[in-house]
Amino acid sequence: MIRYSLQCADGHGFEEWFSNSADFDAQKAAGTLTCPECGGKNVDKGIMAPSVAKASASAPAPACPPQGCGGCAFAGGH
């Protein structure tokens, strides 16, 4: 699922969920997208910021294996 910020020709902004980007394109081509405020069918994607998940502050750092592990992949070596 993907959520798009949409905007009609009159400048009304709203959000909709789609199965994928092709689903948006298909609905736009079919004229089934409508603005919930004015009912306009001239709808395009609005400006969007990516949704980036933040790392959990409570997640522990990975443990380093003991020195001399033989072929350690950790940066900086041991």
PAZAPA-4460 file (N, C-alpha, C; in steps of 0.05 Angstrom, whole numbers, plus 32768, in hexadecimal, padded with zeros to 4 digits):
% residues 78
    n_x    n_y    n_z   ca_x   ca_y   ca_z    c_x    c_y    c_z   seq   type   mol
   8011   7FE8   8000   8000   8000   8000   8012   8019   8000     1      M     A
   8008   802D   7FF2   8017   8046   7FF1   8002   805D   7FF4     2      I     A
   800A   8071   8004   7FF9   8088   8009   8003   80A0   7FFA     3      R     A
   7FF2   80AC   7FEA   7FFA   80C4   7FDB   7FEB   80DC   7FE6     4      Y     A
   7FF9   80F2   7FE6   7FEC   810C   7FEB   7FE2   8115   7FCF     5      S     A
   7FC9   811C   7FCD   7FBD   8123   7FB4   7FB3   8140   7FB5     6      L     A
   7FAF   814C   7F9E   7FA5   8167   7F9D   7F94   816A   7F84     7      Q     A
   7F7C   8176   7F87   7F6B   817A   7F70   7F73   8195   7F63     8      C     A
   7F67   819A   7F4C   7F6D   81B2   7F3C   7F66   81CC   7F4C     9      A     A
   7F53   81CA   7F5F   7F4B   81E1   7F6F   7F5D   81E4   7F88    10      D     A
   7F72   81D3   7F8B   7F85   81D6   7FA0   7F7E   81C8   7FBA    11      G     A
   7F69   81B8   7FBA   7F62   81A9   7FD2   7F74   8191   7FD5    12      H     A
   7F81   818E   7FED   7F93   8178   7FF2   7F85   8162   8002    13      G     A
   7F8C   814A   7FFC   7F82   8133   800A   7F94   811B   8006    14      F     A
   7F91   8105   8015   7FA1   80EE   8012   7F90   80D6   800B    15      E     A
   7F9C   80C3   7FFC   7F8F   80AA   7FF4   7FA4   8094   7FF5    16      E     A
   7F9A   807C   7FFA   7FAB   8064   7FFA   7FA7   8055   7FE0    17      W     A
   7FBC   8049   7FD5   7FBC   803A   7FBC   7FCC   8020   7FC0    18      F     A
   7FC5   800C   7FB1   7FD3   7FF3   7FB2   7FF0   7FF6   7FAA    19      S     A
   7FF5   8007   7F96   800F   800D   7F8B   800D   8025   7F79    20      N     A
   8024   802E   7F6E   8023   8047   7F5E   8013   8043   7F44    21      S     A
   8012   802A   7F3A   8003   8025   7F22   7FE5   8027   7F27    22      A     A
   7FDD   8021   7F40   7FC0   8024   7F48   7FB8   8041   7F46    23      D     A
   7FC9   8053   7F4F   7FC3   8070   7F4D   7FBF   8078   7F30    24      F     A
   7FD3   806F   7F1F   7FD2   8076   7F03   7FB9   806C   7EF5    25      D     A
   7FB1   8053   7EFC   7F99   8047   7EF0   7F80   8056   7EF8    26      A     A
   7F7E   805D   7F12   7F66   806C   7F1C   7F65   8088   7F10    27      Q     A
   7F7C   8095   7F0D   7F7C   80B0   7F01   7F73   80AE   7EE4    28      K     A
   7F7D   809A   7ED5   7F76   8097   7EB9   7F58   8091   7EB6    29      A     A
   7F4D   8082   7EC9   7F31   807A   7EC7   7F1F   8090   7ED1    30      A     A
   7F2A   80A5   7EDD   7F1A   80BB   7EE7   7F0B   80B5   7F01    31      G     A
   7F14   80A1   7F10   7F06   8099   7F28   7F10   80A8   7F41    32      T     A
   7F26   80B7   7F3F   7F2F   80C7   7F56   7F1F   80E1   7F57    33      L     A
   7F15   80E7   7F6F   7F06   80FF   7F72   7F0E   810D   7F8C    34      T     A
   7F0E   8127   7F8C   7F14   8137   7FA3   7EFC   8134   7FB7    35      C     A
   7F02   812E   7FD0   7EEC   812B   7FE4   7EDF   8145   7FEB    36      P     A
   7EEC   815C   7FE5   7EE2   8176   7FEC   7ECF   8181   7FD7    37      E     A
   7ED9   8180   7FBD   7EC9   818C   7FA8   7EBF   8179   7F93    38      C     A
   7EC8   8160   7F94   7EC0   814C   7F80   7ECE   814D   7F66    39      G     A
   7EE2   815F   7F65   7EF2   8162   7F4C   7F01   8149   7F45    40      G     A
   7F03   8143   7F2B   7F10   812B   7F21   7F2C   8130   7F16    41      K     A
   7F34   814A   7F15   7F4F   8151   7F0C   7F61   8150   7F24    42      N     A
   7F6C   8137   7F2B   7F7B   8132   7F43   7F97   812A   7F3B    43      V     A
   7FAB   8135   7F49   7FC7   812E   7F44   7FD5   8129   7F5F    44      D     A
   7FEC   811C   7F5E   7FFC   8118   7F76   8006   8133   7F80    45      K     A
   8005   8137   7F9A   8010   8150   7FA6   802C   814C   7FAE    46      G     A
   8038   8160   7FBA   8053   815E   7FC5   8053   814C   7FDD    47      I     A
   8066   8139   7FDE   8067   8126   7FF3   8083   8125   7FFF    48      M     A
   8084   8120   8019   809E   811A   8026   809F   80FC   802C    49      A     A
   80B6   80F0   8028   80B7   80D3   802D   80B3   80CD   804B    50      P     A
   80A7   80B7   8050   80A3   80AE   806C   80BA   809C   8073    51      S     A
   80CB   80A6   8085   80E2   8097   808D   80DF   808E   80AA    52      V     A
   80E2   8074   80AF   80DF   806A   80CA   80F8   8071   80DA    53      A     A
   80F4   8079   80F2   810A   8080   8104   8113   8067   8112    54      K     A
   812D   8065   8117   8137   804F   8126   812E   8051   8143    55      A     A
   8127   803B   814F   811E   803B   816B   8135   8042   817D    56      S     A
   8131   8054   8190   8146   805C   81A3   814C   8045   81B6    57      A     A
   8139   8033   81BA   813D   801D   81CD   814A   8005   81C0    58      S     A
   814E   8005   81A6   815A   7FEE   8199   8178   7FED   81A0    59      A     A
   8181   7FD6   81AA   819D   7FD3   81B1   81AF   7FD2   8199    60      P     A
   81C7   7FDC   819C   81DB   7FDB   8186   81E4   7FBE   8183    61      A     A
   81EB   7FB6   816A   81F4   7F9A   8166   820D   7F94   8176    62      P     A
   820F   7F7D   8181   8226   7F75   8192   823D   7F6E   8180    63      A     A
   8255   7F75   8188   826D   7F6E   8179   8276   7F52   8183    64      C     A
   827F   7F42   8170   828A   7F28   8178   82A5   7F2C   8186    65      P     A
   82AF   7F19   8194   82C9   7F1C   81A2   82DF   7F20   818D    66      P     A
   82F5   7F2D   8196   830C   7F32   8184   8317   7F17   817B    67      Q     A
   8323   7F18   8163   832E   7F00   8158   8319   7EED   814D    68      G     A
   8303   7EF8   8144   82ED   7EE7   813B   82F3   7EDC   811F    69      C     A
   8308   7EE6   8112   830F   7EDB   80F8   82FD   7EE4   80E2    70      G     A
   8303   7EFA   80D6   82F3   7F04   80BF   82DB   7F14   80C7    71      G     A
   82DE   7F23   80DD   82C8   7F34   80E7   82C0   7F49   80D2    72      C     A
   82A6   7F4C   80CE   829C   7F5F   80BA   8296   7F7A   80C6    73      A     A
   829A   7F7E   80E0   8294   7F98   80EC   82A8   7FAD   80E4    74      F     A
   829E   7FC5   80DE   82B0   7FDB   80D5   82C3   7FE2   80EC    75      A     A
   82DB   7FE8   80E5   82EF   7FEF   80F9   82FF   7FD7   8104    76      G     A
   82F6   7FBF   80FE   8304   7FA7   8107   8304   7FA4   8125    77      G     A
   8312   7F90   812F   8313   7F8A   814C   832F   7F84   8154    78      H     A
***
